[in-house]
Amino acid sequence: MIGLAVTVDGFFAGFAHGLRRVSVSGLALVHASAWTVPMTMGAIVAAKYVGHMLPMDCLPILGGLLLMLAGVLALVETFRSGHAVSAENRRIRTAEAALLGIAVAADASVAAFSLGLMGADPLSVPFIFAGLHCVLIYTGNRLGRMGIRGLADARARALPGILLLLMGAAKLFS
């Protein structure tokens, strides 16, 4: 249950990309989700060694800033293109997949750190979180791409960037 709660950001990030008509390929899913393993594993191991010496607020702030950066990049791309891009051949780029992966993994690392303080297994938890990220990013992306059909292109093009900015701001101020 904790894994689902901390990986739900992947759903919304995938949804935002889907609204931009950007599909997330299997390779991009693996790339984005793979960041979760070392980051959460590191958080669990760190919790076992340094525990209460680190401020718990640093990783949500990092995750929020990265989501906001992804939103800015989405808005820049939207306004730079000047026209709606067809759904064909629009795939998430490697840099975007890495940014998405780091952003969602940063949030999961906070929970992993907490679980590490409670003695969680550093070998199983990261793979559970990564698997959930993969499933939720894919599901959000599919639903986002299906939802765009009902929206006018002019209004929908800026929505994903704004959504990512709002998600990042929510992380910073929560």
Secondary structure, DSSP 8 states (H G I E B T S, - for coil): -HHHHHHHHHHHHHHHHHHTT-B--HHHHHHHHHTHHHHHHHHHHHHHHHGGGS-TTHHHHHHHHHHHHHHHHHHHHHHHH-S---STT-B--HHHHHHHHHHHHHHHHHHHHHHHHTT--TTTHHHHHHHHHHHHHHHHHHHHHHHGGGS-HHHHSSHHHHHHHHHHHHHHH-
